[in-house]
Amino acid sequence: DDAIQPTADVYNKLMKAYGMVGDVERVEEIFVSLLDKEHNDPLRANNKSWVQIMKAFSSRPNGTEKVQSLFREMIKTHRMGDENCKPRTEAYNTLIRALGQKRDGAEEAEAVLFDLISRYRSGDEDVRPNGDTFRSVLTAQRRRKNISGAKVEQLLQIQEGLYATTKHDDLKLDGRLYNVALYAIARSRDPKKAVRARRIVDKMRELEDQDQQLTVRTYFNLLSACAYTSGSPDDNLGAFQIAVDALKELRETLNREPDSSCFGMFLKACANLMPESRKRDAVVEKVFRKCCSDGLVDDFVLSEFERASSQSLQLELLGGFLDDDIRIPNEWTKNTYKMEEI
């Protein structure tokens, strides 16, 4: 009965299912059987089949080289006349994600993106980049040894420009993408990274359904960008003011108190950006007392409090020094938890 005959789409979904459970050997077995079909056979491997085999191998440790090899073979097959094997956006996105696994893969991922943009602007609709394309390139940036904050902002601006001219919904910037960009900027060595991170959060505040876009992780990344700023005195002062505003804004925007991670990162900002002084002690004392009353004192908060406070303040609030194995009241730690990745 022709009505119950399997199709290439059915086999592709089967490959996807096996790939999701990590059975790469079974995925490859199905793929090879489809690839061996005649060119005019409806069951022959198509571009979605290639995507599934590449995705399966990309999940393996050190699977990038295999993905690159498969992609080259896909291009070769298409050039030999198999139009159903033309690499489309999803195939390129899979390649970019694989390149992002390499320590030095960020530049290659960028090159693929810019090639897609050029070809799309020349009329090839099959390779139009989408939000997943940009998110994958930004994720690759996060693994770069020397991340460029300016580059991250440039990538966001390019996506904004493409969305403005095409109005394709899958190019619309969202909270998930902005959070990836924030994390990358926070890890950069850019002395202006706090300002760049602040600009991104401002853009997030303009999004529709901002309650679903801004998260505790957003403000943690913003505070991290501030705390790790290493620039001129003016850069550091500006970063500290952004950190102060971020802590306040977290309460007002999300209608919730900062967690241990955010308080700890703010204390790190105090230690890194403020000179030792009574003023720094006053800020640190206020924040630490808030942590104690809210039950948010964890190891991170304690270690950053030690770095940011004077010995006299430590004696006053802790009754000793951390090196002396002082006992912390249970009330101070009752609400600590590990912040989830968002």
C-alpha positions, 0 to 999 in steps of 0.5 A, spaced: 500 500 500 503 506 497 499 510 503 504 507 508 510 507 505 516 511 508 518 517 505 525 521 506 521 525 511 520 519 515 527 517 515 529 524 517 525 524 523 528 517 525 535 520 524 533 526 528 530 521 534 536 517 534 541 523 534 537 526 540 539 520 544 546 520 542 546 514 537 550 516 532 552 510 529 544 508 527 544 515 524 549 514 520 547 507 518 540 510 516 544 516 512 548 512 508 542 507 506 539 514 503 545 516 500 546 510 496 539 511 493 538 513 485 538 520 484 531 520 482 529 515 488 524 519 493 527 516 498 534 519 497 538 523 502 536 530 501 538 537 505 535 535 511 538 528 511 545 532 511 543 536 517 541 530 521 547 527 520 551 533 521 547 535 528 549 527 530 556 528 529 556 535 532 554 533 539 560 528 539 566 531 543 571 533 537 566 532 532 567 539 529 572 536 523 567 530 522 561 536 521 566 540 516 567 534 512 560 532 511 558 539 509 564 539 504 561 532 501 554 536 501 556 541 497 560 536 492 554 532 492 550 538 490 555 541 485 554 534 481 547 535 480 543 533 486 539 539 487 535 536 493 542 537 497 543 544 496 545 547 503 540 551 506 540 556 512 539 550 517 545 546 514 550 552 515 547 554 522 549 547 524 556 548 521 557 554 525 555 551 531 560 546 530 565 551 528 563 554 535 566 548 539 573 550 536 577 554 541 579 558 534 572 557 531 569 564 532 573 567 526 571 561 521 563 562 524 563 569 522 566 568 515 560 563 514 555 568 516 558 574 512 558 569 506 551 568 507 549 575 508 552 577 501 549 571 498 542 573 501 543 580 498 545 577 491 538 574 491 539 567 494 533 566 499 535 559 501 541 561 505 538 567 509 541 568 516 536 567 521 536 568 529 539 562 530 545 563 525 547 570 529 546 566 536 550 561 534 556 566 531 555 570 538 556 563 542 562 562 538 565 569 540 564 567 547 569 561 547 574 566 543 580 567 547 580 575 546 573 577 545 572 583 542 566 587 545 565 592 539 565 585 535 559 583 539 555 589 538 557 590 531 554 583 530 547 585 534 547 591 529 548 587 523 542 583 525 538 589 527 539 592 520 537 585 517 530 585 521 529 592 519 529 591 512 526 584 511 521 584 517 522 576 518 520 574 525 526 569 525 531 575 525 527 579 531 532 580 536 530 577 543 532 576 550 535 569 549 540 572 544 541 579 548 543 574 554 548 570 549 551 577 547 551 580 554 555 574 557 560 574 551 561 582 553 562 580 560 568 576 558 571 580 554 577 585 556 574 591 553 575 597 558 568 599 555 565 593 556 560 595 562 558 601 557 556 596 552 553 591 556 549 597 559 546 599 552 544 591 551 540 591 557 537 598 555 535 595 548 532 589 552 528 593 556 525 596 550 522 589 548 515 587 548 514 582 553 520 585 557 518 581 563 519 574 559 526 577 557 529 580 563 532 575 568 536 575 574 542 572 569 541 578 565 543 583 571 548 578 573 552 578 566 551 586 567 554 586 574 560 581 571 561 586 566 562 592 571 566 588 576 571 585 571 572 592 568 579 594 568 580 601 564 582 608 566 580 611 573 574 614 569 572 607 566 572 604 573 568 609 576 563 609 570 563 601 571 561 602 578 556 607 577 553 602 572 553 596 577 550 601 583 544 602 578 543 595 576 542 592 583 537 598 584 534 596 577 534 589 578 529 590 584 524 595 580 524 591 573 523 584 576 520 586 582 525 581 586 531 582 590 538 580 588 540 573 589 547 571 592 550 571 585 548 578 584 550 580 591 557 577 590 558 580 584 556 587 586 561 586 592 567 584 587 565 590 583 566 594 590 573 590 591 575 591 584 573 598 582 573 602 589 579 604 592 580 602 599 576 607 604 571 609 609 566 610 603 567 603 600 567 600 607 560 603 608 557 601 601 560 594 603 557 594 610 550 596 607 550 590 602 553 585 606 548 586 612 542 586 607 545 579 605 545 577 612 538 579 613 535 576 607 539 569 608 543 570 602 550 569 605 554 563 601 561 562 599 562 567 594 559 573 598 563 571 603 570 571 599 568 577 596 566 581 602 573 579 605 576 582 599 572 588 599 572 590 606 577 593 611 580 588 617 576 592 622 569 591 618 570 584 618 572 584 625 565 588 626 561 584 622 564 577 623 567 577 629 573 574 626 577 573 619 575 567 614 582 564 615 580 563 623 574 558 621 569 563 624 562 560 624 556 563 620 549 564 623 544 559 619 540 565 619 545 568 614 545 562 609 538 560 609 536 562 602 542 561 598 541 557 592 545 556 585 543 561 580 540 557 574 543 558 567 538 562 563 
